[in-house]
Amino acid sequence: MDSLQDILAKFGKPEQPELLAIKRYVDEHYQTPVSTALNGNTIVITVPSAALANTLRLQMTKIQKACNTDKRLIFRIG
C-alpha cells in the first residue's frame, strides 16, 4: 500500500521551467544538486554549503540571464 506522501507526489504540480533551468545551471557549473522553490516573484534556491551560496550570490545576474528570469533570487543554506 502506498503512503499518502507517495500518492500526493504522483499528482504534484509540474516544476516551472525557470526552476529547472536554475537546477541545470548549478549542476552543469558546480556539479551540485540544489532544490528550488517559487514564492510569488522570488525564487528560493537551497544549496548544501555556504561557500556555494556565496559563489552563486556573486553570479546572480549571470544566472538570471542564463535562466531567462527576472525574478529575485534568494540563496538559502540547508
Steps between C-alpha positions, in 0.01 A plus 500: 500500500631844407539764766315829473827675414562264206148550366521879522843503335351334191246780458725797586528806279763483228806710575532844341747528208692774684557272797620217279736739319655613829549141616659412165728808511634421848541131416692576178733759655546368856390132484282549807128426527288783641133536581287790382166649600288775352341756733317767302768705326787333690692179434654338807802284422614269779865398474702259719786736594567863584790513257274405210232745613750787502640400162152494351413835660793658318370360171133584553457716188682243288266227629192714434608562140593136438169375643294776336333625816449841656384362834696579817737219605550412866763247605442290807746261662351171602 
